[in-house]
Amino acid sequence: MQGTLYIVATPIGNLQDITFRAIEILKNSDYILAESSARTSKLLNEYNIKKKIITFNKDNEKRKRKSIIQDLSEGMSISLVSDAGTPSVSDPGFELVKHIDSTFKVIPVPGASSLTAALSVSKIPINDFIFLGFLPKKSSERRTQLLKIKTLAVPGIVFESKHRVSSLLSDIVDILGDDTNIGIMRELTKVHEEIFFGTASELASKFSNEQLTGEITMIIGTSAIEYQNVEAMKKQIQELSKKYSASEVVNIIRLFNDVNKKELYKYVLNIRQEG
């Protein structure tokens, strides 16, 4: 008999946000892998599901992977859940899934996700976007992630700690511009759910003295700063090219102008080839 691992989405707050299919699969599993036994027990009790829970989280997933795969080889049906939402999406799961070969089935059981919940109520166009998950704690690394939004010119979706919302908004103002449209979703699907939309500067001002609580999902719009036309810098580039290398010219130009680095470098090379 072929073993099966079910990747089961669970509610992100409201316990009623679970599918009939998910409930049946949890009931019929041999056991359930859970990020937190306490959180999952609350969900199982709500639907009278009596199954063994084995903790499976970022601290032990590598250590427990081998025994889980052994159980699958014996034909077991195992469900994997996270504390909230969809496993493997900024939650434990990937370390197990990537080591399971075609001998076993891995079946997604879709459902609640703070990512899709946020996107569904967005006032920022999101036909194309980049998901950055949890941003780094260090400001320098966080700013590097924000530059991806600027370079790709598509909105970014992030998860952020309630303690870093103000500093993140400040970074957004510096890198993307104070008129960048932002959506902040707090405690989605829960009793104290709140959704805010505004410019980066407006929300930075609002939350400078107002501490947000709970889990935060944020949609960051494309940069409000427009790149300058590199062709308008032709004379500057020609003069600088007499003394500096192409990469040095690019670095000098970007010290005083907001311009796409790749586009500028390509243009500098063309100018130098023209002589």
C-alpha positions as CSV (number, residue, x, y, z in Angstrom):
1,M,0.0,0.0,0.0
2,Q,1.4,3.4,-1.0
3,G,1.9,5.9,1.8
4,T,0.4,9.4,1.5
5,L,1.4,12.7,3.0
6,Y,-1.4,15.3,3.1
7,I,-0.4,19.0,3.3
8,V,-3.5,20.4,5.0
9,A,-4.4,24.1,5.3
10,T,-6.0,25.0,8.6
11,P,-7.7,28.3,9.7
12,I,-5.6,31.4,10.3
13,G,-7.9,32.6,13.0
14,N,-11.5,31.8,12.7
15,L,-11.9,28.0,13.4
16,Q,-14.8,27.8,10.9
17,D,-12.5,28.5,8.0
18,I,-11.7,24.9,7.3
19,T,-12.9,22.8,4.4
20,F,-15.1,19.7,4.7
21,R,-12.3,17.8,2.9
22,A,-9.7,18.9,5.4
23,I,-11.8,17.6,8.3
24,E,-12.3,14.2,6.7
25,I,-8.6,13.8,5.9
26,L,-7.6,14.7,9.4
27,K,-10.1,12.2,10.8
28,N,-8.8,9.4,8.5
29,S,-5.1,10.0,9.0
30,D,-3.0,7.6,11.0
31,Y,-1.5,10.6,12.8
32,I,-1.1,14.4,12.4
33,L,2.2,16.3,12.2
34,A,1.7,19.7,13.9
35,E,3.8,22.8,14.4
36,S,2.3,23.1,17.9
37,S,0.4,20.4,19.6
38,A,-1.5,22.9,21.7
39,R,-2.7,25.0,18.8
40,T,-3.7,21.9,16.8
41,S,-5.5,20.3,19.7
42,K,-7.8,23.3,19.9
43,L,-8.7,22.8,16.2
44,L,-9.2,19.0,16.6
45,N,-11.4,19.4,19.7
46,E,-13.6,21.8,17.8
47,Y,-14.4,19.1,15.2
48,N,-14.2,16.1,17.6
49,I,-11.2,14.7,15.8
50,K,-9.3,12.3,18.0
51,K,-5.9,11.6,16.5
52,K,-2.4,11.3,17.7
53,I,-0.4,14.5,17.3
54,I,3.3,14.6,16.7
55,T,5.1,17.9,16.9
56,F,6.9,18.8,13.7
57,N,8.5,22.3,13.5
58,K,11.6,24.1,12.5
59,D,13.5,22.9,15.5
60,N,13.0,19.1,14.9
61,E,11.9,18.7,11.3
62,K,15.3,17.4,10.1
63,R,15.6,15.0,13.0
64,K,12.1,13.6,12.6
65,R,12.1,13.4,8.8
66,K,13.6,9.9,8.6
67,S,11.0,8.3,10.9
68,I,8.1,9.9,9.0
69,I,9.4,8.7,5.7
70,Q,9.7,5.2,7.2
71,D,6.0,5.4,8.3
72,L,5.0,6.4,4.8
73,S,6.9,3.4,3.4
74,E,4.7,1.2,5.6
75,G,1.6,2.6,3.9
76,M,0.5,5.2,6.5
77,S,-1.6,8.2,5.7
78,I,-0.1,11.3,7.5
79,S,-1.4,14.8,7.7
80,L,0.9,17.8,8.1
81,V,-0.6,21.1,9.5
82,S,1.0,24.3,10.7
83,D,-0.3,26.6,13.5
84,A,-2.3,28.6,10.9
85,G,-2.7,28.6,7.2
86,T,-0.9,26.5,4.6
87,P,2.2,24.4,5.6
88,S,5.4,25.1,3.7
89,V,4.4,28.7,3.0
90,S,6.8,30.4,5.4
91,D,5.9,27.5,7.8
92,P,7.5,24.1,8.4
93,G,6.9,21.5,5.7
94,F,9.4,22.0,2.9
95,E,12.2,20.0,4.6
96,L,10.0,17.0,4.6
97,V,8.4,17.4,1.2
98,K,11.6,17.9,-0.7
99,H,12.9,14.5,0.5
100,I,9.9,12.5,-0.5
101,D,10.3,10.7,-3.8
102,S,7.8,9.3,-6.2
103,T,7.4,6.2,-4.1
104,F,4.8,8.1,-2.0
105,K,2.0,10.5,-2.7
106,V,2.1,14.1,-1.5
107,I,-1.3,15.7,-1.8
108,P,-2.2,19.3,-1.2
109,V,-5.4,20.1,0.7
110,P,-5.9,23.9,0.0
111,G,-7.7,26.3,2.3
112,A,-7.0,29.3,4.5
113,S,-3.9,31.5,3.8
114,S,-3.1,34.9,5.1
115,L,-1.4,35.6,1.7
116,T,-4.5,35.0,-0.4
117,A,-6.8,36.6,2.2
118,A,-4.8,39.8,2.0
119,L,-4.6,39.8,-1.7
120,S,-8.4,39.4,-2.0
121,V,-9.1,42.7,-0.3
122,S,-6.2,44.6,-1.7
123,K,-6.8,48.2,-3.1
124,I,-3.3,47.8,-4.7
125,P,-3.3,46.0,-8.2
126,I,-1.9,42.6,-7.6
127,N,-2.2,40.7,-10.9
128,D,1.6,40.4,-10.7
129,F,3.5,40.4,-7.4
130,I,6.5,39.1,-5.5
131,F,6.1,37.2,-2.2
132,L,8.9,37.9,0.3
133,G,7.6,36.0,3.3
134,F,9.0,37.1,6.7
135,L,11.5,40.0,6.2
136,P,14.9,39.9,7.9
137,K,15.4,41.5,11.3
138,K,18.4,43.5,10.3
139,S,17.6,46.8,8.6
140,S,20.3,46.4,5.9
141,E,19.0,43.0,4.9
142,R,15.4,44.2,5.0
143,R,16.2,47.1,2.7
144,T,17.9,44.7,0.2
145,Q,14.6,42.9,0.0
146,L,12.7,46.1,-0.6
147,L,15.0,46.9,-3.5
148,K,13.6,43.8,-5.2
149,I,10.2,45.4,-5.3
150,K,11.8,48.6,-6.7
151,T,13.8,46.7,-9.3
152,L,11.1,44.4,-10.5
153,A,8.4,47.1,-10.4
154,V,5.8,44.8,-8.9
155,P,4.0,44.9,-5.5
156,G,5.5,42.9,-2.7
157,I,3.7,40.8,-0.1
158,V,5.4,40.4,3.3
159,F,4.8,39.0,6.8
160,E,6.1,41.3,9.5
161,S,6.5,41.4,13.3
162,K,4.3,43.9,15.1
163,H,7.4,45.3,16.7
164,R,9.0,46.3,13.3
165,V,6.1,47.9,11.4
166,S,7.3,51.4,12.1
167,S,10.9,50.7,11.1
168,L,9.7,48.9,7.9
169,L,7.5,51.8,6.9
170,S,10.5,54.1,7.4
171,D,12.6,51.9,5.1
172,I,9.9,51.9,2.5
173,V,9.8,55.7,2.5
174,D,13.5,55.9,2.0
175,I,13.7,53.3,-0.7
176,L,10.4,53.3,-2.5
177,G,9.1,56.8,-1.8
178,D,6.7,58.4,0.7
179,D,3.8,58.1,-1.8
180,T,4.1,54.4,-2.1
181,N,0.8,52.7,-1.5
182,I,0.7,50.3,1.4
183,G,-1.9,47.9,2.8
184,I,-1.6,46.6,6.3
185,M,-3.7,43.7,7.5
186,R,-3.8,42.9,11.2
187,E,-5.3,39.7,12.7
188,L,-7.0,38.5,9.5
189,T,-10.2,36.5,10.1
190,K,-9.9,37.1,13.9
191,V,-12.1,39.1,16.2
192,H,-9.9,42.1,16.2
193,E,-9.2,42.1,12.4
194,E,-8.2,45.5,11.0
195,I,-7.2,46.6,7.5
196,F,-5.5,49.9,6.7
197,F,-4.6,51.4,3.3
198,G,-2.6,54.6,2.7
199,T,0.7,55.9,1.5
200,A,3.9,54.9,3.3
201,S,4.3,58.4,4.9
202,E,0.6,58.4,6.0
203,L,0.9,55.0,7.7
204,A,4.3,55.8,9.1
205,S,2.8,58.8,10.8
206,K,-0.2,56.9,12.0
207,F,1.8,54.1,13.6
208,S,4.7,56.2,15.0
209,N,2.8,56.5,18.3
210,E,0.3,53.7,17.8
211,Q,1.5,50.1,18.5
212,L,0.0,47.4,16.3
213,T,-0.6,44.0,17.9
214,G,-1.2,40.6,16.5
215,E,0.0,39.0,13.2
216,I,0.7,41.4,10.3
217,T,0.5,40.9,6.6
218,M,1.5,43.8,4.4
219,I,1.1,44.6,0.7
220,I,3.7,47.1,-0.5
221,G,2.9,48.9,-3.8
222,T,5.4,49.6,-6.5
223,S,7.9,52.4,-6.1
224,A,6.4,55.9,-6.3
225,I,9.9,57.1,-7.4
226,E,10.3,57.2,-11.1
227,Y,13.6,56.2,-12.6
228,Q,15.4,58.9,-14.6
229,N,16.0,58.5,-18.3
230,V,19.6,57.4,-18.7
231,E,19.8,59.0,-22.1
232,A,19.5,62.5,-20.5
233,M,22.9,61.7,-18.8
234,K,24.8,61.2,-22.0
235,K,27.2,64.2,-21.7
236,Q,27.9,63.3,-18.0
237,I,28.7,59.7,-18.9
238,Q,31.0,60.8,-21.8
239,E,33.0,63.1,-19.5
240,L,33.3,60.5,-16.7
241,S,34.3,57.8,-19.1
242,K,37.5,59.6,-19.9
243,K,38.7,59.0,-16.4
244,Y,36.8,56.1,-15.0
245,S,35.9,52.5,-15.8
246,A,32.3,51.6,-16.7
247,S,31.5,50.2,-13.3
248,E,33.0,53.3,-11.6
249,V,30.9,55.6,-13.9
250,V,27.8,53.7,-12.9
251,N,28.5,54.0,-9.2
252,I,29.2,57.7,-9.5
253,I,26.1,58.4,-11.5
254,R,23.9,56.5,-9.0
255,L,25.3,58.5,-6.1
256,F,23.3,61.5,-7.3
257,N,20.5,60.0,-9.5
258,D,17.8,57.4,-9.0
259,V,18.4,55.2,-12.0
260,N,18.1,51.5,-12.8
261,K,21.6,50.0,-12.4
262,K,21.4,47.4,-15.1
263,E,19.9,49.8,-17.6
264,L,22.6,52.4,-16.7
265,Y,25.5,50.0,-17.0
266,K,24.3,48.8,-20.5
267,Y,24.0,52.4,-21.6
268,V,27.5,53.3,-20.3
269,L,29.0,50.4,-22.3
270,N,27.2,51.6,-25.4
271,I,28.5,55.1,-25.0
272,R,32.1,53.9,-24.4
273,Q,31.9,51.7,-27.5
274,E,30.8,54.8,-29.6
275,G,34.1,56.4,-28.4
